[in-house]
Amino acid sequence: MSWFKGIEFAHPGFFWLFLSIPLIAGWYIWKQKQLNASMTMPTIRGFAMITKSALPRFRHLGIILRSLALAALIVALARPQTSLSWQDTTTEGIDIVIASDISGSMLAEDFKPNRLEAGKNIAIDFIKNRPNDRIGLVIFSGESFTQCPLTIDHSVLVNLYADIKNGMIEDGTAIGMGLATAVNRLKDSQAKSKVVILLTDGSNNSGSIPPITAAEIAKQFNVRVYTVGIGTNGYAPYPVQTPMGVQYQRMKVDIDEGTLSKIATITGGRYFRATNNNALKDIYEQIDRLEKAKIDVTQYRKKTERFLPFAIIALAFLSLEFLTKNTLLKGAIT
C-alpha cells in the first residue's frame, strides 16, 4: 500500500492485537445466534401488509465500524514513522600528481592522434572519474615545471591539461626532474595516500637529478610512483616538417624500462607498458582500481511520527458507529 511506503514502526509488537479482531467477530456471531428467537405460527398472513425496511440489513454495521476502529487504533499504537536519512561523507583522500612527458618524441603517431594527445585525453577521463581526490599536473621535457598544483577543482585542471603541448619548455627527457617536481608538490600533503603517475616514452637524457635519486626522495616522503612507458614495440611513425610538407620517418622506440621499473619498485608502485590507446586506457583503469579513497560515512536519521492520522481514523469510525447506533439504527431489529 502506498500509505505505508517508507514507513517504519517503533512498536511493531502491537500488531499481535490484530488477532483479537477475528475473536471479537466470532464472539459477535455466536452472541447473535444466542439472541435469535423462534416461534411457531399457523400462518404469516398477518405480516403480509408490513412495509419492508432496509434498516435491518445494516444491523451489523456497528461491529464492522468497531472492528475498523480497532484496526486503525492498533496501527496508531505501533507508532508508524517516516524516516528521512542522509549521509555525511568524509574522504580520507588520495593526492595524485600526473607527471607527463611533453618532449618531441611524444608526437610520434603510433598512438592516435599521437602519444601526447592520447595521453592527455585518457588522463582527463581518469581525472573526471575521481571527483573526491586532489590532483595536480607536472610536465617535463628538458626541464620540468608545475602546470597545475594539487586541486579539487578538476574543471580548472582539465582546462590546463588540455592546453599543454610540445615546445612549451626546452626539449629533452628529464625524467628525474619531472619526478622530483611531482614529489615536491606532494611532500607536505597530509593525505593518507600520495601518488605520482609518471608517463614517458624515452630515457633520461637531461636534468640535474637522476631518476633513481628522485625515486629515493619519493620513498622518503611516502610517495608511491606508477611509471608508464608509452610507445609501440620497434619503430613508430614520426612526423617531420619539410619544404614539401609533413613527411614521416621511422623512429626507434627507446624506453628505459629498467629505470622505470626500478623507480616503481623503490616507491612501492608498479611499472606499466602501453603500446596503444586501449592499453594506456587499461593502465589508467588499473591505477584507478588500485588507488581507491577510503570514505568515512556518518548516517543521520530524522524520524517523523505518523500515528495521528490513524488515531483520527479510529475516532472517526467510533463516532460514526455511535451516531448510526443512536439515530439511523435506533429502531432497527438487532
C-alpha positions in Angstrom: 0.0 0.0 0.0 1.2 3.5 -0.8 0.1 4.6 2.7 2.9 2.5 4.2 5.6 3.3 1.6 8.7 4.4 3.5 7.0 3.8 6.9 8.7 2.2 9.9 7.0 1.1 13.1 8.5 1.9 16.5 6.4 -0.8 18.3 5.5 -3.5 15.8 4.6 -5.9 18.7 1.2 -4.2 18.9 0.3 -5.9 15.6 -0.3 -9.1 17.6 -3.5 -7.3 18.7 -4.9 -7.9 15.2 -5.6 -11.5 16.3 -8.3 -10.1 18.6 -10.4 -8.8 15.7 -11.4 -12.3 14.4 -12.0 -13.3 18.0 -14.4 -10.4 18.6 -16.1 -11.1 15.3 -16.5 -14.8 16.3 -17.9 -13.8 19.7 -20.4 -11.4 18.0 -21.7 -14.0 15.6 -22.1 -16.5 18.5 -23.9 -13.9 20.5 -26.3 -13.1 17.6 -27.2 -16.7 17.3 -28.0 -16.9 21.1 -30.2 -13.8 20.8 -32.3 -15.1 17.9 -35.7 -16.5 19.0 -38.2 -18.6 17.1 -41.9 -19.1 17.5 -44.5 -21.3 15.7 -47.3 -19.6 13.8 -50.1 -21.2 11.8 -49.8 -18.5 9.1 -47.7 -15.5 8.3 -50.6 -13.8 6.5 -50.8 -11.2 9.3 -47.4 -9.9 8.4 -48.1 -9.6 4.7 -49.0 -5.9 4.9 -45.9 -4.8 6.9 -43.8 -2.4 4.9 -40.3 -3.8 4.2 -37.4 -1.7 5.6 -33.7 -1.7 4.6 -32.6 -0.8 8.1 -32.3 -4.4 9.4 -29.7 -5.0 6.7 -27.4 -2.6 8.4 -27.8 -4.0 11.9 -24.3 -5.4 11.8 -22.8 -2.1 10.8 -21.8 -1.4 14.4 -19.5 -4.4 14.7 -17.9 -3.6 11.3 -17.2 0.0 12.3 -15.8 -1.0 15.8 -13.5 -3.6 14.1 -12.2 -1.0 11.7 -11.7 1.5 14.6 -9.8 -1.2 16.5 -7.6 -1.9 13.4 -6.7 1.8 13.0 -6.0 2.1 16.7 -3.6 -0.9 16.6 -1.7 0.8 13.8 -1.6 4.0 15.7 -0.3 2.2 18.8 2.5 0.6 16.7 3.7 4.2 16.1 4.2 4.5 12.3 7.1 6.8 11.5 8.7 8.1 8.3 12.5 8.2 8.3 14.5 10.9 6.5 18.2 9.9 6.2 21.3 11.4 4.7 25.0 10.8 4.8 27.9 13.0 5.8 30.9 11.6 3.9 34.5 12.4 4.7 37.2 11.4 2.3 40.5 10.4 3.8 41.8 11.3 0.4 44.4 10.5 -2.2 46.6 13.2 -3.6 47.7 12.4 -7.1 50.2 14.2 -9.4 50.4 13.3 -13.0 53.9 13.9 -14.4 53.6 13.9 -18.2 56.5 13.9 -20.7 55.9 16.5 -23.5 59.2 16.0 -25.4 59.3 16.0 -29.2 59.2 12.2 -29.4 55.7 12.3 -27.8 54.5 13.5 -31.2 55.1 10.0 -32.7 51.9 8.6 -34.2 51.9 5.0 -33.0 49.0 6.3 -30.8 46.1 8.2 -32.2 46.3 11.0 -32.9 49.8 10.9 -31.3 51.3 9.9 -27.9 50.9 13.3 -26.3 47.2 13.8 -27.3 46.3 10.2 -26.5 47.9 10.6 -23.1 46.1 13.8 -22.4 42.7 12.5 -23.4 42.9 9.3 -21.4 44.3 11.1 -18.4 41.5 13.6 -18.5 39.0 10.8 -18.4 40.8 9.4 -15.4 40.6 12.8 -13.6 36.9 13.1 -14.3 36.3 9.6 -12.7 38.0 10.7 -9.4 36.0 13.7 -8.1 37.0 13.2 -4.5 40.8 13.4 -5.0 43.1 16.3 -5.2 45.0 16.0 -8.4 47.9 18.1 -9.9 49.8 18.2 -13.1 53.6 18.4 -13.7 55.0 18.5 -17.2 58.6 17.8 -18.2 60.8 17.7 -21.2 64.4 19.0 -21.0 63.3 20.6 -17.7 60.1 20.5 -15.6 57.5 22.7 -14.0 54.1 22.5 -12.3 51.3 23.2 -14.8 48.6 22.9 -12.0 49.1 22.4 -8.3 47.0 19.9 -6.3 43.4 20.9 -6.6 39.9 19.6 -6.1 38.7 21.9 -8.9 39.0 19.4 -11.7 37.4 21.7 -14.3 40.4 24.0 -14.0 42.8 21.1 -14.0 41.2 19.6 -17.2 41.5 23.0 -19.0 45.1 23.4 -18.1 45.8 19.8 -19.1 44.2 20.3 -22.5 46.4 23.4 -23.1 49.8 21.5 -22.8 51.7 21.0 -26.0 55.2 20.2 -27.2 57.5 23.1 -27.2 56.4 24.8 -24.0 59.8 24.1 -22.5 63.2 23.1 -23.7 63.3 19.7 -25.5 64.8 16.6 -23.9 63.7 14.0 -21.4 64.4 14.9 -17.8 62.6 12.0 -16.0 64.4 12.6 -12.7 63.5 16.3 -12.8 59.8 15.6 -13.6 59.6 13.1 -10.8 61.3 15.4 -8.3 59.0 18.3 -9.1 56.0 16.0 -8.7 57.3 14.8 -5.3 57.8 18.4 -4.2 54.1 19.1 -4.8 53.3 16.1 -2.5 55.9 16.2 0.2 53.7 18.4 2.5 50.5 16.7 1.8 48.5 15.2 4.8 46.7 12.7 2.6 46.6 9.1 3.6 48.0 8.2 0.2 50.3 10.2 -2.1 50.7 9.0 -5.7 52.7 10.1 -8.8 51.7 8.8 -12.2 54.8 9.3 -14.4 54.3 8.9 -18.2 57.3 9.0 -20.6 58.3 7.5 -23.9 62.1 7.7 -23.6 65.2 7.6 -21.5 66.6 10.2 -19.1 69.0 12.5 -21.0 68.5 15.9 -19.3 68.2 17.5 -15.9 70.3 17.6 -12.8 68.5 14.9 -10.8 69.0 11.2 -11.7 65.7 9.3 -11.9 66.8 6.8 -9.2 67.7 9.7 -6.8 64.3 11.2 -7.4 62.7 7.8 -6.6 64.6 7.6 -3.3 63.3 11.1 -2.4 59.8 9.9 -3.2 60.3 7.0 -0.9 61.4 9.2 1.9 58.1 11.2 1.6 56.0 8.0 1.3 55.1 8.8 -2.3 54.1 5.8 -4.4 55.1 6.1 -8.1 53.3 4.4 -11.0 55.5 4.6 -14.1 54.1 4.2 -17.6 56.2 3.6 -20.7 54.3 4.8 -23.7 55.3 3.6 -27.2 54.9 0.7 -29.5 57.4 -2.1 -30.0 60.1 -1.5 -32.6 59.6 1.6 -34.7 57.0 4.4 -34.7 56.0 6.9 -37.4 57.2 10.4 -36.5 56.1 13.5 -38.4 58.8 15.8 -39.8 58.1 19.2 -41.3 59.8 19.7 -44.7 59.5 22.2 -47.5 57.4 19.6 -49.2 55.0 19.4 -46.2 54.9 16.8 -43.4 56.9 13.7 -44.1 57.1 10.7 -41.9 60.2 8.9 -40.8 60.6 5.7 -38.8 61.8 6.4 -35.2 63.1 3.7 -33.0 61.1 3.4 -29.7 63.7 3.6 -26.9 62.1 3.4 -23.5 64.3 2.8 -20.4 62.1 0.1 -18.9 64.7 -0.9 -16.5 64.9 2.5 -14.8 61.1 2.9 -14.9 60.6 -0.5 -13.3 63.2 0.3 -10.6 61.5 3.7 -9.8 58.2 1.8 -9.3 59.9 -0.9 -7.2 61.7 1.6 -4.9 58.5 3.5 -4.2 56.1 0.6 -3.9 54.3 1.3 -7.1 54.1 -0.6 -10.4 55.5 -0.2 -13.9 53.2 -0.5 -16.9 53.9 -0.6 -20.7 51.4 0.9 -23.1 51.7 0.1 -26.7 48.4 1.6 -28.0 45.5 3.8 -26.9 43.5 0.9 -25.4 46.5 -0.4 -23.5 47.0 3.1 -22.0 43.3 3.3 -21.1 43.5 -0.1 -19.4 46.5 1.1 -17.4 44.7 4.1 -16.0 41.8 1.9 -15.1 44.1 -0.4 -13.2 45.6 2.5 -11.3 42.1 3.8 -10.6 41.2 0.4 -9.0 44.5 0.3 -7.1 44.1 3.8 -5.6 40.6 4.0 -4.1 39.9 6.6 -1.4 38.6 5.3 1.9 35.5 7.2 3.0 34.1 7.6 6.5 30.3 7.7 6.4 28.1 9.1 9.1 24.4 8.2 8.9 21.9 10.8 10.1 18.2 9.9 10.5 15.3 12.1 11.3 12.0 10.4 12.2 8.6 12.0 11.9 5.6 10.5 13.8 2.7 9.4 11.6 0.4 7.8 14.2 -2.0 10.8 14.4 -3.9 10.1 11.1 -4.6 6.5 12.2 -5.8 7.7 15.6 -8.1 10.2 13.9 -9.4 7.4 11.6 -10.1 5.2 14.7 -12.0 8.1 16.3 -14.0 8.7 13.1 -15.1 5.1 12.9 -16.1 5.1 16.6 -18.0 8.4 16.2 -19.8 7.0 13.1 -20.7 3.9 15.0 -22.1 5.9 17.9 -24.1 8.2 15.6 -25.6 5.4 13.5 -26.5 3.3 16.6 -28.4 6.2 18.2 -30.0 7.6 15.0 -30.3 5.5 11.9 -30.3 2.1 13.5 -32.0 3.0 16.8 -35.2 1.3 15.7 -33.7 -1.4 13.7 -34.1 -5.1 14.6 -30.9 -6.2 16.5 
